[in-house]
Amino acid sequence: MCRRADESSMSDERKRPSAGADSDSDSAADRNGDAAADPVANTPGQGRTPEPERIEPAAPEAFGLVQVWWGDGKGKTTATLGMGMRAAGHGYRVHMLQFMKGGASSVDAVRGEYNAIAALPGISYENLGHYGWHGMADGSDEEDHEAQAQAGLERARELLGAAREADLETPFPLDGPADEGVHMLILDEVLYAADRGLLTEADVLELIEEKPADLELVLSGSHSEPSYLEDRADLITNVRKEKHPIDAGQRARRGTEF
């Protein structure tokens, strides 16, 4: 009987909230009350409509992840370019190195994204591709494709080395050379080059190993799942095709594909 009384007392004690718990509960209620009174109080910008600001050199506070964009759908390069534009809009230094971006006879020599990049401070690009795609029997030279991919690999190593030497916690000049450091490096179609055997999976993993801690590294390309990156990437997005006009014979269009 005495033991039951003790258990009852212990049970009551467990049910009884502490003073700290009351305080926490009151604080939560206050926050909920504030949110109910002002629905945008806890939103970014407190509900203000964003206004464009002048782009000034800045350094990111939370960069340093590895992103992977792959899949058989349209939009991998488009997505990474959009993210690069967003980063550049905050004053961060962004560079895109394109592997295997030669295109085909349906693609013009001038591409819209290159024109836009040239007009936007803080973001730059270089393209090591040429006409044709590896393995497509389009008249382009297969050995040349491999040589271009290897050149892209060496260039990526150079850019990573420059980033390691730079202080990524400080702003860079918006028109400064990528060889002096960038905050975000986009290796467009590098996964496609690995998928086609022009680079190896080990090459891609080595690039991740060489990445300095504060550099945001973005890898794109490949219709095949790069499962070898599952434990090495922080973000993996599969851009999946549900329907594509190319299957109905639509050619690449100016302003959407190039």
HELIX and SHEET records of a PDB file:
HELIX    1   1 CYS A    2  LYS A   15  1                                  14    
HELIX    2   2 ALA A   19  ALA A   37  1                                  19    
HELIX    3   3 PRO A   44  GLY A   47  5                                   4    
HELIX    4   4 LYS A   76  GLY A   89  1                                  14    
HELIX    5   5 GLY A  112  ALA A  119  1                                   8    
HELIX    6   6 GLU A  142  GLU A  165  1                                  24    
HELIX    7   7 ALA A  178  GLU A  180  5                                   3    
HELIX    8   8 VAL A  190  ASP A  195  1                                   6    
HELIX    9   9 GLU A  201  GLU A  210  1                                  10    
HELIX   10  10 SER A  227  LEU A  229  5                                   3    
HELIX   11  11 PRO A  245  ALA A  248  5                                   4    
SHEET    1   A 6 ILE A 123  ASN A 127  0                                        
SHEET    2   A 6 VAL A  94  GLN A  98  1                                        
SHEET    3   A 6 MET A 184  ASP A 188  1                                        
SHEET    4   A 6 GLU A 216  SER A 220  1                                        
SHEET    5   A 6 VAL A  66  TRP A  70  1                                        
SHEET    6   A 6 LEU A 235  ASN A 238  1                                        
END                                                                             
